């Protein structure tokens, strides 16, 4: 067991690829040393690291939740529909809370300007969600997202616009170092992953929009 923990797991070309960005290099150096895996949750984290991990969490939550619902929950009498929202909210909130706990709070910018930026970003994000709801009602069927072309050019423009709103809200709050940037990053990447990467799972989870 000791030999396993002290053994270095390394793939040369992966090492070269991950050696260019400091915080990525740091995380990779931890991953290839099993004895250092506990350092992944060692405080404090930088905002940049937590922001990037928030994006990854948002991207991975939809397929992970779908896997749990599809394969591990009972389907009799539609019980999986009752469980799915609680699993989603619980998992997502727990991961996001862990990220906020890992970040040193002093790195976030306090004050009224931060509140103003968060409020403005929230408005932009709301416009993005409104566009996502419209997209869900016009582009999604049991086959996935936009699986029955042709669509008018303005449909593609509208999809790009609401997606850009979600990204802009996350990036703006991150550049300002507002504490809300982690939530915006996770939620925005979740919506984009759910819609464009997972095709909304063929409208299986209508409550996700």
C-alpha positions in Angstrom: 0.0 0.0 0.0 2.8 2.4 0.9 4.5 1.6 -2.5 1.3 2.4 -4.3 0.9 5.8 -2.5 4.5 6.8 -3.1 4.6 5.7 -6.8 4.5 8.5 -9.3 1.8 8.2 -12.0 3.1 10.2 -15.0 2.4 10.3 -18.7 5.2 12.3 -20.5 3.1 14.0 -23.1 0.3 14.9 -20.6 3.0 16.4 -18.3 4.3 18.6 -21.1 0.8 19.7 -22.1 -0.1 20.7 -18.5 3.2 22.4 -17.6 2.4 25.7 -19.2 -0.2 27.1 -16.8 1.0 27.4 -13.2 -2.2 26.4 -11.3 -2.8 23.6 -13.8 0.7 22.4 -13.4 0.2 22.4 -9.6 -3.0 20.4 -9.8 -1.4 17.9 -12.2 1.6 17.5 -10.0 -0.8 16.6 -7.2 -2.7 14.1 -9.3 0.4 12.1 -10.4 1.4 11.8 -6.7 -1.3 9.7 -4.9 0.3 10.6 -1.5 -0.5 14.3 -2.2 -4.2 13.8 -3.2 -5.3 15.2 0.1 -3.8 18.6 -1.0 -6.6 19.0 -3.5 -8.9 20.2 -0.7 -6.3 22.0 1.2 -7.1 25.7 1.8 -6.7 28.3 0.6 -7.4 28.2 -3.2 -7.0 31.1 -5.5 -10.1 32.6 -7.2 -8.8 31.5 -10.6 -8.5 27.8 -9.6 -11.9 27.8 -7.9 -13.5 29.6 -10.9 -12.1 27.0 -13.4 -13.2 24.1 -11.1 -16.7 25.7 -10.9 -16.9 25.6 -14.7 -15.9 21.9 -14.7 -18.5 21.2 -12.0 -21.2 22.9 -14.1 -20.2 21.0 -17.2 -20.1 17.6 -15.5 -23.2 17.8 -13.3 -25.8 17.2 -16.0 -24.4 13.9 -17.3 -23.6 12.8 -13.7 -27.1 13.5 -12.5 -28.6 11.8 -15.6 -26.4 8.7 -14.9 -27.7 8.5 -11.3 -31.4 9.0 -12.3 -31.2 6.6 -15.3 -29.3 3.7 -13.6 -29.7 3.9 -9.9 -33.2 5.3 -9.1 -36.4 3.2 -9.2 -38.6 3.9 -12.2 -41.8 2.4 -10.8 -44.6 4.9 -10.6 -42.3 7.7 -11.7 -40.4 7.9 -8.5 -37.2 8.9 -10.3 -38.9 12.2 -11.2 -39.5 12.9 -7.6 -35.9 12.2 -6.5 -34.1 14.0 -9.4 -34.6 17.6 -8.3 -33.4 16.9 -4.8 -30.4 15.0 -6.0 -29.5 17.8 -8.4 -29.9 20.6 -5.9 -28.1 18.7 -3.2 -25.1 17.7 -5.3 -24.8 21.1 -7.0 -25.1 23.1 -3.8 -22.6 20.8 -1.9 -20.0 21.1 -4.6 -20.4 24.9 -4.9 -20.3 25.3 -1.1 -17.1 23.3 -1.0 -15.5 25.6 -3.6 -16.5 28.7 -1.6 -15.1 27.1 1.6 -11.8 26.4 -0.2 -11.3 30.0 -1.4 -9.8 32.6 0.9 -12.6 35.1 1.3 -10.1 38.0 1.5 -9.4 37.6 -2.2 -12.9 38.7 -3.2 -13.5 42.4 -3.7 -16.0 43.8 -1.1 -18.1 46.9 -1.1 -20.9 48.6 -3.1 -19.2 48.3 -6.4 -19.1 44.5 -6.0 -22.8 44.5 -5.2 -23.4 46.7 -8.3 -21.4 44.4 -10.6 -23.1 41.4 -9.2 -26.6 43.0 -9.7 -25.7 44.0 -13.3 -24.3 40.6 -14.1 -27.4 39.0 -12.6 -29.5 41.1 -14.9 -27.5 39.9 -17.9 -27.6 36.4 -16.7 -31.4 36.6 -16.4 -31.7 37.7 -20.0 -29.6 34.6 -20.9 -31.9 32.3 -18.9 -34.9 33.9 -20.6 -33.3 33.1 -24.0 -32.5 29.5 -22.8 -36.2 29.0 -21.8 -37.2 30.2 -25.3 -34.7 27.9 -26.9 -36.0 25.0 -24.8 -39.6 25.6 -26.1 -38.6 26.1 -29.7 -35.5 23.9 -30.3 -35.7 20.9 -28.0 -37.6 17.7 -28.6 -37.0 14.0 -27.6 -34.3 13.9 -30.3 -32.2 16.6 -28.6 -31.4 20.2 -29.4 -32.1 21.6 -33.0 -32.3 18.1 -34.5 -34.8 19.1 -37.2 -33.2 21.7 -39.5 -33.4 23.9 -41.3 -33.9 26.8 -38.8 -33.9 30.5 -39.6 -30.6 32.2 -39.2 -31.9 34.4 -36.4 -32.6 31.3 -34.3 -28.8 30.6 -34.3 -28.1 34.2 -33.6 -30.5 34.1 -30.6 -28.9 31.0 -29.3 -25.5 32.5 -29.5 -26.7 35.7 -27.9 -28.2 34.1 -24.8 -25.2 31.8 -24.4 -23.0 34.8 -24.6 -25.0 36.5 -21.9 -24.4 33.6 -19.5 -20.7 33.6 -20.3 -20.4 37.4 -20.0 -22.0 37.4 -16.5 -19.5 34.8 -15.2 -16.4 36.4 -16.8 -17.4 39.9 -15.7 -17.8 39.0 -12.1 -14.5 37.0 -12.2 -12.6 39.9 -13.6 -14.0 42.1 -10.9 -13.3 39.4 -8.3 -16.9 39.5 -7.0 -17.7 36.6 -4.7 -20.6 35.7 -7.0 -18.3 34.7 -9.8 -18.1 31.0 -8.7 -21.9 30.7 -8.7 -22.2 32.4 -12.1 -19.5 30.1 -13.5 -21.1 26.9 -12.2 -24.6 27.8 -13.2 -23.7 29.2 -16.6 -21.6 26.2 -17.5 -24.3 23.9 -16.3 -27.0 25.5 -18.5 -24.6 25.5 -21.6 -23.5 21.9 -20.9 -27.1 20.7 -20.5 -28.3 22.4 -23.6 -25.4 22.2 -26.1 -23.3 19.2 -25.0 -26.2 17.0 -23.7 -28.9 18.2 -26.0 -31.2 18.8 -23.0 -31.4 15.0 -22.8 -34.4 15.1 -25.2 -36.5 17.2 -22.8 -36.4 14.4 -20.2 -36.0 16.9 -17.4 -38.4 19.7 -18.3 -37.9 21.3 -14.9 -34.3 22.1 -15.8 -35.3 24.1 -18.9 
